């Protein structure tokens, strides 16, 4: 990777990230309690985290 990539850039799908379980990590936007949050989701296991780095 060429350096740190923002959460929004990861959400666009330009970089394919792989979790420790072998599934692809996708960034999703979730609207709850009146706020828009970005959440990292492992496609294989369904685990979620605030940052994609937490799933790697």
C-alpha positions as CSV (number, residue, x, y, z in Angstrom):
1,X,0.0,0.0,0.0
2,X,1.3,3.5,-0.8
3,X,0.5,4.9,2.6
4,X,-2.4,5.6,4.8
5,X,-5.8,5.6,3.1
6,X,-8.8,7.4,4.5
7,X,-12.0,5.5,5.5
8,X,-13.9,7.2,2.7
9,X,-11.3,6.1,0.1
10,X,-11.5,2.5,1.3
11,X,-15.3,2.6,1.0
12,X,-15.0,3.4,-2.7
13,X,-13.3,0.0,-3.3
14,X,-10.1,1.2,-4.8
15,X,-8.0,-1.0,-2.5
16,X,-8.9,-4.6,-1.7
17,X,-8.3,-5.3,2.0
18,X,-8.2,-8.9,3.4
19,X,-9.2,-9.7,7.0
20,X,-7.4,-12.2,9.2
21,X,-10.2,-14.7,8.5
22,X,-9.5,-14.5,4.7
23,X,-12.6,-12.5,3.7
24,X,-12.6,-9.1,2.0
25,X,-13.1,-6.0,4.1
26,X,-15.7,-3.6,3.0
27,X,-16.4,-0.1,4.4
28,X,-20.1,0.6,4.9
29,X,-21.9,3.8,6.0
30,X,-24.4,3.3,8.8
31,X,-26.9,5.9,9.8
32,X,-28.0,5.5,13.5
33,X,-28.9,7.9,16.3
34,X,-29.0,10.7,13.9
35,X,-25.3,10.2,12.9
36,X,-23.5,8.8,9.9
37,X,-20.8,6.3,10.9
38,X,-18.4,4.3,8.8
39,X,-18.0,0.6,9.7
40,X,-15.6,-2.0,8.4
41,X,-17.3,-5.4,7.7
42,X,-15.7,-8.7,6.9
43,X,-17.6,-10.3,4.0
44,X,-16.8,-13.8,5.1
45,X,-17.6,-13.8,8.8
46,X,-19.7,-10.7,9.1
47,X,-17.5,-9.3,11.9
48,X,-17.7,-5.5,12.2
49,X,-15.2,-3.0,13.6
50,X,-14.8,0.8,13.6
51,X,-11.6,0.6,11.6
52,X,-10.5,-1.8,8.9
53,X,-7.2,-2.2,10.7
54,X,-9.0,-3.8,13.6
55,X,-10.1,-6.7,11.3
56,X,-6.6,-7.3,9.8
